[in-house]
């Protein structure tokens, strides 16, 4: 923000108003006074009506193409659309002179991600990726714990997203192949890989298993990936959409102690149920879901840090209003980090397809 723009707001369009747009993006943008939620794109008439009801005055259009026709009156486009659309829509938005937020996965290949990073650099546009689970309360708890000495030297990090979803409810997910960005590795796996890389640094895939268990699945719905980090830590990452009994969300094993955490971050269900990110209860996990720290027979309860998805848009707002790419202020997520995640996914697919 310059001295001639003391009250500038970031004029924003959200493309896609399914789970991503309606729960993760629009509420966070609307709750931050530095943004104005100007446009929501969805071809579904019911979702258009729901968007207008929740955000009176917002303009609704059918798709990303219609948003780009309004580029002169916008500053930022947020893409909450299926993965196969991310690359062409982000490329077009950057070329239209807009800053861009892309939902995960960033693209369907690391090559596409690298091309977008290069293009944003050439055009001087802000580009970032919505790896929101860096602000899960349980992840923030693990990160804070690792900054101390309670666990000693960490040897193994176990992280899982397990769900019981025998039916695929979204039409695009039911038809999406790996080439379309379909499957649990691109979906939940993106989060797990990004979190592991953030905690323990660069890594290589040393083992991967990918399976299809649901009859309608076109990509993968049951995955296990092992990373060996340059730091020496092993990460065991589990993603399963047909799991009738879920295990721990995290298990971190160290030389002097361990940490085990069950349950999932409450921010998504809270917003989906009608709550708002400015509510006092937002992001606060029930005490009974606290993790266990120590060793068997000597366990202490460790309360979960408050979840903070709005931090993504706070940091992004600072960056855009503070001078954009000419500013030294950080991005909430470097797009290069998202490219690294895509590279791990590609390595995992290669490892899973290689006979042992």
SVG drawing of the C-alpha trace seen along z (x, -y; Angstrom):
<svg xmlns="http://www.w3.org/2000/svg" viewBox="-31 -10 52 67">
<polyline fill="none" stroke="black" stroke-width="0.4" points="0.0,0.0 1.4,-3.4 0.9,-6.7 -1.6,-7.6 -3.6,-4.4 -4.2,-4.5 -7.5,-2.7 -6.9,-0.3 -8.7,3.0 -7.7,6.1 -10.6,6.6 -11.0,10.4 -12.8,13.0 -13.2,16.6 -13.6,19.2 -15.4,22.2 -17.9,22.3 -17.9,25.9 -16.2,27.0 -13.1,25.0 -14.7,21.7 -17.5,21.8 -15.7,23.1 -12.0,22.2 -11.7,19.1 -14.8,16.9 -15.3,16.8 -11.6,16.0 -11.6,13.2 -14.9,11.7 -13.6,11.7 -10.4,9.7 -11.2,5.9 -8.3,5.5 -10.1,7.6 -13.4,7.0 -15.1,10.2 -16.3,8.8 -17.0,11.9 -17.8,15.6 -17.8,17.9 -19.9,21.0 -22.1,22.5 -24.5,24.1 -27.6,21.9 -28.1,23.2 -24.6,22.2 -25.0,18.8 -28.0,18.2 -26.3,19.4 -23.3,17.1 -25.5,14.0 -27.4,14.9 -24.3,15.2 -22.4,12.3 -25.0,9.7 -23.8,7.5 -21.3,10.1 -21.5,10.5 -21.9,14.1 -20.7,15.4 -20.6,18.8 -16.9,19.6 -13.2,18.4 -13.5,17.0 -16.2,14.7 -14.0,13.6 -11.2,12.7 -13.4,10.5 -13.7,8.4 -9.9,8.4 -9.7,4.6 -11.8,4.3 -10.0,7.0 -6.6,7.4 -6.7,11.1 -8.2,14.3 -8.5,17.4 -8.9,20.7 -10.9,23.3 -11.6,25.4 -10.7,29.0 -7.0,29.6 -6.9,30.0 -8.1,26.4 -5.5,24.9 -2.7,24.4 -4.8,22.9 -6.8,20.6 -3.7,19.5 -1.8,18.8 -4.6,16.8 -5.1,14.8 -1.4,14.0 -1.4,12.8 -4.4,10.7 -2.4,8.8 -3.8,10.4 -2.3,11.8 -3.3,15.5 -4.0,18.0 -4.2,21.6 -5.8,24.3 -3.8,27.5 -2.7,29.4 -0.9,26.5 -1.1,28.2 -1.2,31.8 2.6,31.9 5.7,30.2 6.5,29.0 3.2,27.0 4.0,25.6 7.5,24.5 6.0,22.8 3.6,20.9 6.3,19.8 8.5,18.6 5.6,16.7 4.7,15.0 8.3,13.9 8.4,12.5 5.2,10.6 5.9,9.4 2.7,10.9 2.1,12.5 1.5,16.2 0.9,18.5 -0.7,21.9 -3.3,22.6 -1.6,25.2 -3.9,24.2 -3.1,27.2 0.1,25.4 -2.3,23.7 -4.1,26.7 -4.0,26.5 -2.5,30.0 0.2,29.2 1.0,26.0 1.2,28.1 3.7,30.5 5.8,27.6 5.9,25.9 6.8,29.2 9.6,29.9 11.1,26.4 11.6,27.7 13.5,30.6 10.7,32.8 11.2,35.5 14.9,35.5 16.1,36.4 13.2,37.3 13.7,40.6 10.2,41.1 7.2,39.0 3.9,40.7 1.1,38.6 -2.2,39.9 -5.5,38.7 -7.9,41.6 -11.6,41.4 -14.6,43.7 -16.0,42.5 -17.1,45.6 -19.0,43.4 -17.5,40.6 -19.9,37.7 -18.3,35.2 -18.8,35.8 -15.4,34.5 -13.6,36.7 -15.5,39.8 -14.3,39.2 -10.8,37.8 -7.8,39.8 -4.2,39.2 -3.8,37.0 -6.7,34.9 -5.2,34.6 -7.5,37.2 -6.9,39.5 -6.0,39.3 -2.3,38.8 -3.0,35.5 -5.8,34.6 -4.9,35.4 -1.4,36.5 -0.5,33.0 -1.2,31.8 0.8,34.6 3.8,34.2 3.9,30.4 3.6,30.7 6.5,33.3 8.7,31.1 8.0,28.0 8.9,29.9 11.9,31.9 13.2,30.4 13.9,31.8 13.3,35.5 13.3,38.3 10.8,41.1 12.1,44.5 8.9,46.5 5.3,46.0 2.2,48.0 -0.9,46.9 -4.1,48.8 -7.6,48.5 -10.2,50.0 -13.5,48.3 -15.1,49.6 -15.8,46.1 -12.2,44.7 -10.2,43.8 -6.9,42.9 -6.0,44.0 -7.8,44.0 -5.4,45.9 -1.8,44.7 1.3,45.0 4.5,43.1 7.8,43.2 10.2,40.2 13.8,40.0 14.6,36.4 18.1,35.0 17.9,34.3 17.8,38.1 14.1,38.3 11.8,40.9 8.2,39.7 5.5,42.4 2.5,40.8 -0.8,42.6 -3.9,41.6 -6.9,43.8 -10.5,43.1 -11.9,46.5 -10.8,46.8 -13.4,48.0 -11.2,47.4 -8.9,44.4 -5.5,44.4 -3.6,41.5 -3.4,38.3 0.2,37.9 2.8,40.1 6.2,38.5 8.9,40.8 12.0,39.3 15.0,40.5 13.6,39.3 9.8,39.3 6.9,39.4 3.8,37.5 0.5,39.1 -2.5,37.1 -5.9,38.4 -8.7,36.5 -8.7,33.8 -8.6,30.1 -12.0,28.5 -11.8,25.4 -13.4,26.9 -16.5,28.4 -16.9,25.3 -17.2,23.1 -19.3,25.7 -21.8,25.6 -22.2,21.9 -19.6,20.5 -17.2,17.7 -13.4,17.2 -13.8,14.2 -15.8,16.2 -14.2,16.8 -14.7,20.5 -13.2,20.7 -10.2,23.0 -10.4,24.1 -10.3,27.9 -12.2,29.7 -9.9,30.6 -10.7,34.3 -8.8,34.4 -5.5,33.2 -2.5,35.3 -0.3,37.4 3.3,36.5 6.0,38.7 6.3,42.4 4.1,45.2 3.4,45.0 4.6,41.4 2.2,39.5 1.1,35.9 -1.8,34.3 -0.7,31.6 -3.5,29.2 -3.8,28.4 -2.8,24.9 -5.7,22.9 -6.1,23.4 -5.4,20.3 -6.4,20.6 -7.0,16.8 -3.3,16.4 -2.9,17.4 -4.9,14.3 -3.4,12.1 0.2,12.8 -1.0,12.5 -2.6,9.2 0.6,7.9 2.5,9.0 0.1,7.5 -0.5,4.2 3.1,3.9 4.4,3.8 3.8,7.2 6.7,8.9 8.9,5.8 8.5,6.3 10.7,8.4 7.6,9.5 7.0,13.2 4.4,15.1 2.1,17.4 3.3,20.3 6.1,20.1 4.9,21.6 8.3,23.4 7.3,25.3 4.2,26.5 6.3,27.6 8.5,29.6 5.4,31.4 4.4,32.2 7.9,33.6 7.5,35.9 4.1,37.1 5.6,37.9 8.5,39.8 5.9,41.7 4.0,42.8 7.2,43.9 8.3,45.9 4.8,47.5 5.0,48.7 8.5,50.1 8.6,53.8 10.4,54.5"/>
</svg>
